[in-house]
Amino acid sequence: MAATFAKRRILSKSEAQVFQAAEQAIKTQGLGWRVMAQVSLGEVLSSRDATAYAAINSKRVDLLVISSGGEPIAAFEYQGSGHYQGSAPVRDAVKKEALRRAGVRYVEITPEHDATDIAREIARLGGTVAPSAA
């Protein structure tokens, strides 16, 4: 009870720009979707295989695009200059494969992407998502 806490940013400035661009593109395109930040894969994916679930349970995606009904549509991962440190490539591969198997798109965003590129990705998603998931 004596511990102190301090708030921390959940998104870097670059991730926040991607978040805002994705939200704006969704609004402009009238998709009715939402964007969530730093979502735990254990909250949005399930597996009957306890070992497989444990492999993804504590991993997060930078941004998750969800339908108006709350169904995951796509994960956006920002790959900035400091991203590929340590075991990041392995962690990303596990996330990417788990999302693919669950039918959730995985979109990598780099510093070279701008708001127009992100809007284009959202438009692609809008054209590929089944109406029941929209």
C-alpha positions as CSV (number, residue, x, y, z in Angstrom):
1,M,0.0,0.0,0.0
2,A,3.0,2.3,0.4
3,A,4.0,2.0,-3.3
4,T,3.9,5.0,-5.6
5,F,2.9,5.1,-9.2
6,A,3.5,7.3,-12.1
7,K,1.7,7.5,-15.4
8,R,3.4,6.4,-18.6
9,R,2.7,7.0,-22.3
10,I,1.1,4.0,-23.9
11,L,2.2,5.1,-27.4
12,S,5.3,6.7,-28.6
13,K,4.8,10.0,-30.6
14,S,5.1,8.1,-33.8
15,E,2.7,5.4,-32.7
16,A,0.2,8.1,-31.7
17,Q,0.5,9.6,-35.2
18,V,-0.4,6.2,-36.7
19,F,-3.3,5.9,-34.3
20,Q,-4.7,9.3,-35.2
21,A,-4.2,8.6,-39.0
22,A,-6.0,5.3,-38.7
23,E,-8.9,6.8,-36.7
24,Q,-9.2,9.6,-39.2
25,A,-9.2,7.2,-42.2
26,I,-11.8,5.1,-40.6
27,K,-14.0,8.1,-40.0
28,T,-13.5,9.6,-43.5
29,Q,-14.3,6.2,-45.1
30,G,-17.4,5.8,-42.9
31,L,-16.5,2.4,-41.7
32,G,-17.8,2.6,-38.1
33,W,-14.7,0.8,-36.8
34,R,-12.6,1.8,-33.8
35,V,-8.9,1.8,-33.0
36,M,-7.5,0.6,-29.7
37,A,-4.0,1.0,-28.4
38,Q,-1.6,-1.6,-26.8
39,V,-4.1,-4.5,-26.8
40,S,-3.0,-7.7,-25.2
41,L,-3.4,-10.6,-27.6
42,G,-4.6,-12.8,-24.8
43,E,-7.7,-10.6,-24.7
44,V,-8.5,-10.9,-28.4
45,L,-7.3,-14.4,-29.4
46,S,-8.0,-17.8,-27.9
47,S,-6.6,-21.3,-28.4
48,R,-7.5,-24.6,-27.0
49,D,-3.8,-25.3,-26.9
50,A,-2.6,-24.0,-23.5
51,T,1.0,-23.8,-24.6
52,A,0.1,-21.8,-27.8
53,Y,-2.1,-19.5,-25.7
54,A,0.7,-18.9,-23.2
55,A,3.0,-17.9,-26.1
56,I,0.7,-15.0,-27.0
57,N,-1.1,-14.2,-23.8
58,S,1.2,-11.4,-22.6
59,K,2.1,-10.0,-26.1
60,R,0.6,-6.8,-27.2
61,V,-0.1,-5.1,-30.6
62,D,0.5,-1.4,-31.0
63,L,-2.9,-0.8,-32.5
64,L,-5.9,-3.0,-33.0
65,V,-8.7,-2.1,-35.4
66,I,-12.0,-3.5,-34.3
67,S,-15.5,-3.7,-35.9
68,S,-18.4,-1.8,-34.5
69,G,-19.3,-5.1,-32.8
70,G,-15.9,-5.4,-31.2
71,E,-14.4,-8.1,-33.5
72,P,-10.7,-7.7,-34.3
73,I,-10.1,-6.8,-37.9
74,A,-6.4,-5.9,-38.1
75,A,-3.4,-5.3,-35.9
76,F,-1.0,-2.4,-36.8
77,E,2.5,-2.7,-35.6
78,Y,4.8,0.3,-35.8
79,Q,8.4,-0.7,-36.7
80,G,10.4,2.3,-35.7
81,S,14.2,2.7,-35.5
82,G,14.4,1.1,-32.1
83,H,12.1,-1.8,-32.7
84,Y,14.3,-4.6,-33.8
85,Q,16.2,-5.2,-30.5
86,G,16.8,-8.4,-28.8
87,S,14.2,-11.0,-29.7
88,A,11.8,-8.6,-31.4
89,P,11.8,-10.5,-34.7
90,V,10.8,-13.7,-33.0
91,R,8.1,-12.0,-30.9
92,D,6.7,-10.3,-34.1
93,A,6.7,-13.7,-35.9
94,V,4.7,-15.3,-33.1
95,K,2.2,-12.4,-33.1
96,K,1.9,-12.4,-36.9
97,E,1.3,-16.1,-37.1
98,A,-1.2,-16.2,-34.3
99,L,-3.2,-13.3,-35.8
100,R,-3.1,-14.9,-39.2
101,R,-4.5,-18.2,-37.9
102,A,-7.3,-16.2,-36.1
103,G,-8.1,-14.4,-39.3
104,V,-6.9,-11.0,-38.2
105,R,-4.7,-9.0,-40.6
106,Y,-1.2,-7.9,-39.6
107,V,-0.1,-4.5,-41.0
108,E,3.5,-3.3,-40.5
109,I,3.9,0.5,-40.4
110,T,7.4,2.0,-40.7
111,P,8.6,5.6,-40.4
112,E,8.3,5.9,-44.2
113,H,4.5,5.5,-44.1
114,D,2.4,8.7,-43.9
115,A,-1.3,9.3,-43.3
116,T,-2.1,8.6,-46.9
117,D,-0.4,5.2,-46.7
118,I,-2.4,4.4,-43.6
119,A,-5.6,5.5,-45.2
120,R,-4.8,3.2,-48.1
121,E,-4.3,0.3,-45.7
122,I,-7.7,1.1,-44.0
123,A,-9.4,1.2,-47.5
124,R,-7.9,-2.2,-48.3
125,L,-9.2,-3.6,-45.1
126,G,-12.6,-2.1,-45.8
127,G,-12.7,-3.9,-49.1
128,T,-11.7,-7.3,-47.6
129,V,-13.7,-7.5,-44.4
130,A,-17.0,-9.5,-44.6
131,P,-20.1,-7.4,-44.0
132,S,-20.9,-9.4,-40.8
133,A,-17.6,-8.3,-39.3
134,A,-17.9,-4.7,-40.4
